[in-house]
């Protein structure tokens, strides 16, 4: 007999997915321990699990998967071939429809003008900013920047200047970080540039002193000067997403955590079997969190799948805690489908958002 962990490793399905398919009656364990509830599988079921994983990656509905598995076990090849062919035709029709919709969207984008964004990117601003504050802001957001070549508009740090407030923003879709630094010398008006990551890193390397530095944004070029040293270059020629729409979330349950203790519980606590991100095939470990009535945050044991728990990429959460740069941080929990928000108690405008991961396949 194979344990559920062994079945997950050998089949490519996660432990949580195997539990889901058991509850759905798609792949039922050969035996369940009546005392512990632990699931055990016959070795022959591993082939079925691998087949199930392939069908789910191909997007086949569960109702059809049940029939495919039944036909597979009974060697009813005509049934299996018919179901596979029907699903392939559905995918082809869906792809054709999607191509048509995307073609219409691209045409709409080609004809759409955004005067506000254009004016923000071409506005010129010269200002003074505290070197320690700018360094801290870069450190707080750098971890969330994207390195995906398919999304070049996310491959940098947004510098969003509004009056005397400078906000730095980075996102890779799965997480987002926002930090603020105060400025002087700019006054009213708003300007935005997206600084490529190599240039942002070069700027950070100059921010070792305590004196204010000079920052110039002109829409196409950005320059940071300190003393006789300068880091300057072209900005990304892409519009950054409107991050302000993404940070307005319903108020969730808030709790203050000791970062050192929480990091230890994450590093040594249970994790789910590695999930694989569908967009890029990247494997990662999940930590599943719950909040008690007294505000205590617990890393759940494998098998604890309450709907109110939130699952997040453990590495991303550890990076966000480091970027928070405080001994204590506020964790804000909404619904299990809402982002986990990490805030500083003394500066709630500096925050990180982590997108949750569905536990059930």
C-alpha positions as a LaTeX table, in Angstrom:
\begin{tabular}{lrrr}
\hline
Residue & $x$ (\AA) & $y$ (\AA) & $z$ (\AA) \\
\hline
Unk1 & 0.00 & 0.00 & 0.00 \\
Unk2 & 1.15 & 3.54 & $-0.74$ \\
Unk3 & 0.65 & 6.39 & 1.73 \\
Unk4 & $-0.96$ & 9.59 & 0.46 \\
Unk5 & 2.44 & 11.31 & 0.55 \\
Unk6 & 4.01 & 8.56 & $-1.57$ \\
Unk7 & 1.10 & 8.70 & $-3.99$ \\
Unk8 & 1.51 & 12.48 & $-4.29$ \\
Unk9 & 5.23 & 12.12 & $-5.00$ \\
Unk10 & 4.80 & 9.33 & $-7.57$ \\
Unk11 & 1.75 & 10.73 & $-9.38$ \\
Unk12 & 2.47 & 14.44 & $-9.59$ \\
Unk13 & $-0.75$ & 15.31 & $-7.75$ \\
Unk14 & $-0.54$ & 17.28 & $-4.52$ \\
Unk15 & $-1.75$ & 15.81 & $-1.24$ \\
Unk16 & $-4.58$ & 18.35 & $-1.11$ \\
Unk17 & $-5.59$ & 17.39 & $-4.67$ \\
Unk18 & $-5.70$ & 13.70 & $-3.73$ \\
Unk19 & $-7.97$ & 14.53 & $-0.80$ \\
Unk20 & $-10.21$ & 16.54 & $-3.10$ \\
Unk21 & $-10.47$ & 13.72 & $-5.64$ \\
Unk22 & $-11.31$ & 11.30 & $-2.83$ \\
Unk23 & $-14.15$ & 13.55 & $-1.62$ \\
Unk24 & $-15.34$ & 13.95 & $-5.23$ \\
Unk25 & $-15.37$ & 10.18 & $-5.72$ \\
Unk26 & $-12.91$ & 10.35 & $-8.59$ \\
Unk27 & $-9.94$ & 8.54 & $-7.03$ \\
Unk28 & $-10.95$ & 6.81 & $-3.82$ \\
Unk29 & $-8.24$ & 5.28 & $-1.59$ \\
Unk30 & $-8.17$ & 1.51 & $-1.27$ \\
Unk31 & $-8.34$ & 1.84 & 2.53 \\
Unk32 & $-8.83$ & 4.61 & 5.07 \\
Unk33 & $-7.64$ & 4.11 & 8.63 \\
Unk34 & $-10.84$ & 4.37 & 10.73 \\
Unk35 & $-8.93$ & 5.85 & 13.67 \\
Unk36 & $-6.56$ & 8.37 & 12.06 \\
Unk37 & $-8.45$ & 8.92 & 8.79 \\
Unk38 & $-5.19$ & 8.41 & 6.90 \\
Unk39 & $-5.56$ & 7.33 & 3.29 \\
Unk40 & $-3.79$ & 4.35 & 1.70 \\
Unk41 & $-3.67$ & 3.43 & $-1.97$ \\
Unk42 & $-3.05$ & 0.23 & $-3.93$ \\
Unk43 & 0.09 & 0.38 & $-6.10$ \\
Unk44 & $-2.12$ & $-0.08$ & $-9.20$ \\
Unk45 & $-3.85$ & 3.21 & $-8.40$ \\
Unk46 & $-0.68$ & 5.15 & $-9.15$ \\
Unk47 & $-1.27$ & 4.72 & $-12.90$ \\
Unk48 & $-4.80$ & 6.07 & $-12.45$ \\
Unk49 & $-3.45$ & 9.01 & $-10.48$ \\
Unk50 & $-0.92$ & 9.83 & $-13.20$ \\
Unk51 & $-3.69$ & 9.64 & $-15.81$ \\
Unk52 & $-5.85$ & 11.89 & $-13.65$ \\
Unk53 & $-3.03$ & 14.42 & $-13.36$ \\
Unk54 & $-2.62$ & 14.51 & $-17.15$ \\
Unk55 & $-6.35$ & 14.96 & $-17.72$ \\
Unk56 & $-6.56$ & 17.79 & $-15.21$ \\
Unk57 & $-3.57$ & 19.55 & $-16.77$ \\
Unk58 & $-5.47$ & 19.30 & $-20.06$ \\
Unk59 & $-8.47$ & 20.93 & $-18.38$ \\
Unk60 & $-10.90$ & 18.01 & $-18.66$ \\
Unk61 & $-14.01$ & 18.35 & $-16.44$ \\
Unk62 & $-14.34$ & 15.97 & $-13.50$ \\
Unk63 & $-17.50$ & 14.39 & $-14.91$ \\
Unk64 & $-15.60$ & 13.29 & $-18.02$ \\
Unk65 & $-12.56$ & 12.23 & $-15.99$ \\
Unk66 & $-14.73$ & 9.81 & $-14.02$ \\
Unk67 & $-15.83$ & 8.18 & $-17.29$ \\
Unk68 & $-12.28$ & 8.08 & $-18.67$ \\
Unk69 & $-10.99$ & 6.36 & $-15.53$ \\
Unk70 & $-13.89$ & 3.89 & $-15.65$ \\
Unk71 & $-13.22$ & 3.15 & $-19.29$ \\
Unk72 & $-9.48$ & 2.89 & $-18.66$ \\
Unk73 & $-9.92$ & 0.29 & $-15.91$ \\
Unk74 & $-12.34$ & $-1.75$ & $-18.05$ \\
Unk75 & $-10.21$ & $-1.43$ & $-21.20$ \\
Unk76 & $-13.11$ & 0.28 & $-22.99$ \\
Unk77 & $-10.84$ & 2.03 & $-25.47$ \\
Unk78 & $-13.68$ & 3.30 & $-27.67$ \\
Unk79 & $-15.19$ & 5.19 & $-24.74$ \\
Unk80 & $-11.85$ & 6.65 & $-23.71$ \\
Unk81 & $-10.91$ & 7.70 & $-27.25$ \\
Unk82 & $-14.33$ & 9.28 & $-27.76$ \\
Unk83 & $-14.10$ & 11.30 & $-24.55$ \\
Unk84 & $-10.56$ & 12.46 & $-25.34$ \\
Unk85 & $-11.54$ & 13.51 & $-28.85$ \\
Unk86 & $-14.63$ & 15.37 & $-27.64$ \\
Unk87 & $-12.57$ & 17.27 & $-25.07$ \\
Unk88 & $-9.94$ & 18.14 & $-27.66$ \\
Unk89 & $-12.64$ & 19.57 & $-29.93$ \\
Unk90 & $-13.94$ & 21.68 & $-27.04$ \\
Unk91 & $-10.44$ & 23.00 & $-26.40$ \\
Unk92 & $-9.96$ & 23.85 & $-30.06$ \\
Unk93 & $-13.29$ & 25.71 & $-30.19$ \\
Unk94 & $-12.43$ & 27.50 & $-26.97$ \\
Unk95 & $-9.02$ & 28.51 & $-28.33$ \\
Unk96 & $-10.61$ & 29.81 & $-31.51$ \\
Unk97 & $-13.11$ & 31.86 & $-29.50$ \\
Unk98 & $-10.33$ & 33.16 & $-27.23$ \\
Unk99 & $-8.23$ & 34.20 & $-30.24$ \\
Unk100 & $-11.19$ & 36.19 & $-31.54$ \\
Unk101 & $-11.75$ & 37.92 & $-28.20$ \\
Unk102 & $-8.05$ & 38.73 & $-27.79$ \\
Unk103 & $-7.88$ & 40.08 & $-31.30$ \\
Unk104 & $-10.75$ & 42.43 & $-30.47$ \\
Unk105 & $-9.06$ & 43.45 & $-27.22$ \\
Unk106 & $-5.77$ & 44.20 & $-28.99$ \\
Unk107 & $-7.62$ & 46.33 & $-31.52$ \\
Unk108 & $-9.32$ & 48.21 & $-28.69$ \\
Unk109 & $-5.96$ & 48.75 & $-26.98$ \\
Unk110 & $-4.42$ & 50.03 & $-30.20$ \\
Unk111 & $-7.14$ & 52.68 & $-30.47$ \\
Unk112 & $-7.38$ & 53.49 & $-26.80$ \\
Unk113 & $-5.64$ & 56.61 & $-25.58$ \\
Unk114 & $-4.88$ & 57.27 & $-21.94$ \\
Unk115 & $-4.06$ & 60.98 & $-21.59$ \\
Unk116 & $-3.57$ & 60.70 & $-17.82$ \\
Unk117 & $-0.94$ & 57.97 & $-18.07$ \\
Unk118 & 0.79 & 59.68 & $-20.97$ \\
Unk119 & 0.98 & 62.99 & $-19.11$ \\
Unk120 & 2.31 & 61.28 & $-15.99$ \\
Unk121 & 5.07 & 59.56 & $-17.94$ \\
Unk122 & 6.15 & 62.73 & $-19.74$ \\
Unk123 & 6.03 & 65.01 & $-16.70$ \\
Unk124 & 9.35 & 66.31 & $-15.40$ \\
Unk125 & 10.20 & 66.48 & $-11.70$ \\
Unk126 & 13.33 & 67.39 & $-9.74$ \\
Unk127 & 13.33 & 66.72 & $-6.03$ \\
Unk128 & 15.34 & 65.96 & $-2.95$ \\
Unk129 & 14.77 & 62.78 & $-0.96$ \\
Unk130 & 16.29 & 61.32 & 2.19 \\
Unk131 & 18.87 & 58.68 & 1.29 \\
Unk132 & 17.93 & 56.35 & 4.21 \\
Unk133 & 14.21 & 56.63 & 3.40 \\
Unk134 & 14.74 & 55.91 & $-0.30$ \\
Unk135 & 17.04 & 53.00 & 0.53 \\
Unk136 & 14.46 & 51.56 & 2.93 \\
Unk137 & 11.71 & 51.96 & 0.34 \\
Unk138 & 13.73 & 50.15 & $-2.32$ \\
Unk139 & 14.54 & 47.36 & 0.13 \\
Unk140 & 10.85 & 47.02 & 0.99 \\
Unk141 & 9.69 & 46.48 & $-2.62$ \\
Unk142 & 12.62 & 44.99 & $-4.55$ \\
Unk143 & 11.75 & 41.37 & $-3.68$ \\
Unk144 & 8.34 & 41.60 & $-5.41$ \\
Unk145 & 9.60 & 42.75 & $-8.83$ \\
Unk146 & 9.06 & 40.48 & $-11.81$ \\
Unk147 & 11.79 & 38.81 & $-13.85$ \\
Unk148 & 9.34 & 37.33 & $-16.39$ \\
Unk149 & 10.48 & 38.34 & $-19.90$ \\
Unk150 & 6.90 & 37.93 & $-21.13$ \\
Unk151 & 5.82 & 40.84 & $-18.89$ \\
Unk152 & 8.44 & 43.57 & $-19.44$ \\
Unk153 & 6.15 & 46.23 & $-17.94$ \\
Unk154 & 6.62 & 44.56 & $-14.53$ \\
Unk155 & 10.40 & 44.25 & $-14.78$ \\
Unk156 & 11.11 & 47.36 & $-12.76$ \\
Unk157 & 10.15 & 49.52 & $-9.79$ \\
Unk158 & 7.49 & 52.18 & $-10.25$ \\
Unk159 & 8.44 & 55.62 & $-8.90$ \\
Unk160 & 5.10 & 57.39 & $-8.37$ \\
Unk161 & 5.53 & 60.99 & $-7.26$ \\
Unk162 & 2.41 & 62.77 & $-6.02$ \\
Unk163 & 3.05 & 66.12 & $-4.35$ \\
Unk164 & 5.73 & 65.47 & $-1.74$ \\
Unk165 & 5.01 & 61.75 & $-1.45$ \\
Unk166 & 7.10 & 59.30 & $-3.44$ \\
Unk167 & 5.73 & 55.77 & $-3.58$ \\
Unk168 & 7.73 & 52.85 & $-4.87$ \\
Unk169 & 5.84 & 49.82 & $-6.18$ \\
Unk170 & 6.82 & 46.40 & $-7.55$ \\
Unk171 & 4.75 & 43.37 & $-8.51$ \\
Unk172 & 5.13 & 40.04 & $-10.29$ \\
Unk173 & 1.35 & 39.26 & $-10.25$ \\
Unk174 & 1.67 & 36.82 & $-7.33$ \\
Unk175 & 2.73 & 39.51 & $-4.85$ \\
Unk176 & 2.98 & 43.28 & $-4.69$ \\
Unk177 & 4.92 & 45.63 & $-2.44$ \\
Unk178 & 4.39 & 49.36 & $-1.83$ \\
Unk179 & 6.62 & 51.72 & 0.16 \\
Unk180 & 6.75 & 55.47 & 0.72 \\
Unk181 & 9.49 & 58.06 & 1.04 \\
Unk182 & 9.05 & 61.76 & 1.72 \\
Unk183 & 10.51 & 64.33 & $-0.67$ \\
Unk184 & 11.16 & 68.05 & $-0.88$ \\
Unk185 & 11.40 & 70.48 & $-3.73$ \\
Unk186 & 8.74 & 69.06 & $-6.04$ \\
Unk187 & 5.49 & 70.55 & $-4.76$ \\
Unk188 & 2.18 & 69.84 & $-6.48$ \\
Unk189 & 1.59 & 67.59 & $-9.43$ \\
Unk190 & 2.17 & 63.95 & $-10.20$ \\
Unk191 & 4.80 & 62.12 & $-12.23$ \\
Unk192 & 5.58 & 58.44 & $-12.80$ \\
Unk193 & 8.47 & 56.43 & $-14.20$ \\
Unk194 & 9.24 & 52.72 & $-14.11$ \\
Unk195 & 12.90 & 52.18 & $-13.29$ \\
Unk196 & 14.42 & 48.97 & $-14.72$ \\
Unk197 & 15.68 & 46.59 & $-12.04$ \\
Unk198 & 19.41 & 46.92 & $-12.91$ \\
Unk199 & 19.13 & 50.70 & $-12.63$ \\
Unk200 & 17.12 & 50.45 & $-9.39$ \\
Unk201 & 19.87 & 48.23 & $-7.96$ \\
Unk202 & 22.52 & 50.73 & $-9.07$ \\
Unk203 & 20.59 & 53.51 & $-7.32$ \\
Unk204 & 20.37 & 51.45 & $-4.14$ \\
Unk205 & 24.15 & 51.00 & $-4.17$ \\
Unk206 & 24.59 & 54.79 & $-3.92$ \\
Unk207 & 22.31 & 55.19 & $-0.91$ \\
Unk208 & 24.76 & 54.51 & 1.88 \\
Unk209 & 24.92 & 57.99 & 3.37 \\
Unk210 & 22.66 & 60.14 & 5.51 \\
Unk211 & 22.53 & 63.24 & 3.31 \\
Unk212 & 19.59 & 63.90 & 0.96 \\
Unk213 & 20.04 & 62.82 & $-2.65$ \\
Unk214 & 18.76 & 64.47 & $-5.83$ \\
Unk215 & 16.26 & 62.60 & $-7.97$ \\
Unk216 & 15.21 & 63.69 & $-11.46$ \\
Unk217 & 12.30 & 62.13 & $-13.35$ \\
Unk218 & 11.53 & 63.23 & $-16.87$ \\
Unk219 & 9.32 & 60.45 & $-18.19$ \\
Unk220 & 11.98 & 58.88 & $-20.38$ \\
Unk221 & 15.01 & 59.10 & $-18.16$ \\
Unk222 & 15.67 & 58.98 & $-14.43$ \\
Unk223 & 18.78 & 60.09 & $-12.54$ \\
Unk224 & 19.87 & 59.80 & $-8.93$ \\
Unk225 & 22.77 & 62.00 & $-7.78$ \\
Unk226 & 24.63 & 61.95 & $-4.50$ \\
Unk227 & 27.76 & 64.02 & $-4.17$ \\
Unk228 & 29.78 & 63.46 & $-7.34$ \\
Unk229 & 28.24 & 60.07 & $-8.08$ \\
Unk230 & 25.27 & 59.37 & $-10.31$ \\
Unk231 & 23.11 & 56.45 & $-11.44$ \\
Unk232 & 21.05 & 57.34 & $-14.50$ \\
Unk233 & 19.37 & 55.66 & $-17.44$ \\
Unk234 & 16.29 & 55.16 & $-19.56$ \\
Unk235 & 12.98 & 54.24 & $-17.99$ \\
Unk236 & 10.88 & 51.32 & $-19.19$ \\
Unk237 & 8.69 & 52.30 & $-22.11$ \\
Unk238 & 5.61 & 50.57 & $-20.66$ \\
Unk239 & 2.71 & 51.68 & $-18.50$ \\
Unk240 & 2.72 & 50.20 & $-15.01$ \\
Unk241 & $-0.60$ & 48.77 & $-13.70$ \\
Unk242 & $-2.76$ & 51.07 & $-11.58$ \\
Unk243 & $-1.61$ & 49.73 & $-8.23$ \\
Unk244 & $-3.95$ & 52.03 & $-6.30$ \\
Unk245 & $-6.92$ & 49.96 & $-7.42$ \\
Unk246 & $-5.23$ & 46.80 & $-6.13$ \\
Unk247 & $-4.48$ & 47.97 & $-2.58$ \\
Unk248 & $-8.04$ & 49.01 & $-1.70$ \\
Unk249 & $-9.14$ & 45.78 & $-0.04$ \\
Unk250 & $-11.97$ & 45.08 & 2.42 \\
Unk251 & $-10.72$ & 45.30 & 5.99 \\
Unk252 & $-9.79$ & 41.87 & 7.29 \\
Unk253 & $-8.78$ & 40.40 & 10.63 \\
Unk254 & $-5.59$ & 42.03 & 11.85 \\
Unk255 & $-3.05$ & 40.55 & 14.21 \\
Unk256 & 0.39 & 41.66 & 15.38 \\
Unk257 & 3.08 & 38.99 & 15.08 \\
Unk258 & 6.58 & 38.70 & 16.46 \\
Unk259 & 8.55 & 38.33 & 13.24 \\
Unk260 & 11.40 & 36.21 & 14.62 \\
Unk261 & 9.02 & 33.70 & 16.22 \\
Unk262 & 6.74 & 33.62 & 13.18 \\
Unk263 & 9.69 & 33.08 & 10.81 \\
Unk264 & 10.81 & 30.16 & 12.95 \\
Unk265 & 7.36 & 28.58 & 12.87 \\
Unk266 & 7.30 & 28.96 & 9.07 \\
Unk267 & 10.81 & 27.61 & 8.58 \\
Unk268 & 10.33 & 24.58 & 10.84 \\
Unk269 & 6.58 & 24.06 & 10.53 \\
Unk270 & 4.65 & 21.82 & 8.16 \\
Unk271 & 4.40 & 22.57 & 4.45 \\
Unk272 & 2.22 & 21.11 & 1.76 \\
Unk273 & 3.72 & 18.97 & $-0.96$ \\
Unk274 & 5.16 & 21.23 & $-3.64$ \\
Unk275 & 2.61 & 22.82 & $-5.92$ \\
Unk276 & 3.47 & 23.74 & $-9.52$ \\
Unk277 & 2.47 & 27.14 & $-10.81$ \\
Unk278 & 0.60 & 26.59 & $-14.06$ \\
Unk279 & 1.82 & 29.81 & $-15.69$ \\
Unk280 & 5.53 & 28.96 & $-15.64$ \\
Unk281 & 5.90 & 25.46 & $-14.18$ \\
Unk282 & 7.67 & 26.74 & $-11.05$ \\
Unk283 & 7.41 & 24.45 & $-8.01$ \\
Unk284 & 6.96 & 25.92 & $-4.55$ \\
Unk285 & 5.98 & 24.94 & $-1.01$ \\
Unk286 & 2.79 & 26.15 & 0.66 \\
Unk287 & 2.26 & 27.26 & 4.23 \\
Unk288 & $-1.36$ & 27.15 & 5.40 \\
Unk289 & $-2.21$ & 29.74 & 8.06 \\
Unk290 & $-5.06$ & 30.13 & 10.51 \\
Unk291 & $-5.83$ & 32.90 & 13.00 \\
Unk292 & $-7.24$ & 32.04 & 16.42 \\
Unk293 & $-9.73$ & 34.27 & 18.21 \\
Unk294 & $-6.90$ & 35.65 & 20.36 \\
Unk295 & $-4.92$ & 36.66 & 17.25 \\
Unk296 & $-2.43$ & 33.79 & 17.36 \\
Unk297 & $-1.28$ & 32.76 & 13.88 \\
Unk298 & $-0.67$ & 29.03 & 13.44 \\
Unk299 & 0.98 & 27.14 & 10.59 \\
Unk300 & $-1.49$ & 24.30 & 10.03 \\
Unk301 & $-0.62$ & 20.65 & 9.88 \\
Unk302 & $-1.01$ & 18.84 & 6.57 \\
Unk303 & $-4.62$ & 17.73 & 6.32 \\
Unk304 & $-6.13$ & 20.74 & 8.10 \\
Unk305 & $-8.15$ & 22.20 & 5.23 \\
Unk306 & $-10.64$ & 24.56 & 6.87 \\
Unk307 & $-12.20$ & 26.97 & 4.39 \\
Unk308 & $-11.16$ & 29.97 & 6.52 \\
Unk309 & $-7.48$ & 29.10 & 6.33 \\
Unk310 & $-5.25$ & 30.83 & 3.81 \\
Unk311 & $-2.49$ & 29.12 & 1.85 \\
Unk312 & 0.47 & 31.15 & 0.57 \\
Unk313 & 3.82 & 30.54 & $-1.06$ \\
Unk314 & 6.12 & 30.03 & 1.93 \\
Unk315 & 9.21 & 31.52 & 0.27 \\
Unk316 & 7.26 & 34.64 & $-0.75$ \\
Unk317 & 5.97 & 35.06 & 2.81 \\
Unk318 & 9.47 & 34.74 & 4.29 \\
Unk319 & 10.76 & 37.33 & 1.81 \\
Unk320 & 7.91 & 39.71 & 2.68 \\
Unk321 & 8.70 & 39.37 & 6.40 \\
Unk322 & 12.34 & 40.23 & 5.70 \\
Unk323 & 11.33 & 43.21 & 3.55 \\
Unk324 & 9.04 & 44.40 & 6.34 \\
Unk325 & 12.20 & 45.23 & 8.33 \\
Unk326 & 10.48 & 45.37 & 11.71 \\
Unk327 & 10.56 & 43.19 & 14.83 \\
Unk328 & 6.77 & 43.13 & 14.73 \\
Unk329 & 4.46 & 43.27 & 11.71 \\
Unk330 & 0.72 & 43.35 & 11.18 \\
Unk331 & $-0.82$ & 40.46 & 9.25 \\
Unk332 & $-4.22$ & 41.21 & 7.75 \\
Unk333 & $-6.36$ & 38.22 & 6.78 \\
Unk334 & $-9.45$ & 38.49 & 4.60 \\
Unk335 & $-11.29$ & 35.63 & 2.97 \\
Unk336 & $-9.26$ & 32.59 & 1.92 \\
Unk337 & $-9.39$ & 33.93 & $-1.65$ \\
Unk338 & $-8.24$ & 37.45 & $-0.68$ \\
Unk339 & $-4.58$ & 38.55 & $-0.52$ \\
Unk340 & $-2.65$ & 38.29 & 2.73 \\
Unk341 & $-1.49$ & 41.80 & 3.66 \\
Unk342 & 1.69 & 42.49 & 5.66 \\
Unk343 & 2.00 & 46.00 & 7.12 \\
Unk344 & 4.39 & 47.88 & 9.38 \\
Unk345 & 2.81 & 49.02 & 12.66 \\
Unk346 & 4.50 & 52.44 & 12.42 \\
Unk347 & 3.96 & 52.93 & 8.67 \\
Unk348 & 0.91 & 51.16 & 7.29 \\
Unk349 & 1.45 & 52.74 & 3.85 \\
Unk350 & 4.42 & 50.37 & 3.45 \\
Unk351 & 2.89 & 46.98 & 2.76 \\
Unk352 & 3.15 & 43.70 & 0.90 \\
Unk353 & 0.32 & 41.70 & $-0.63$ \\
Unk354 & 0.61 & 37.95 & $-1.27$ \\
Unk355 & $-1.94$ & 36.24 & $-3.46$ \\
Unk356 & $-3.43$ & 33.10 & $-1.86$ \\
Unk357 & $-3.17$ & 29.65 & $-3.43$ \\
Unk358 & $-6.20$ & 27.39 & $-3.73$ \\
Unk359 & $-5.78$ & 24.22 & $-1.74$ \\
Unk360 & $-8.16$ & 22.17 & $-3.83$ \\
Unk361 & $-7.26$ & 21.33 & $-7.40$ \\
\hline
\end{tabular}
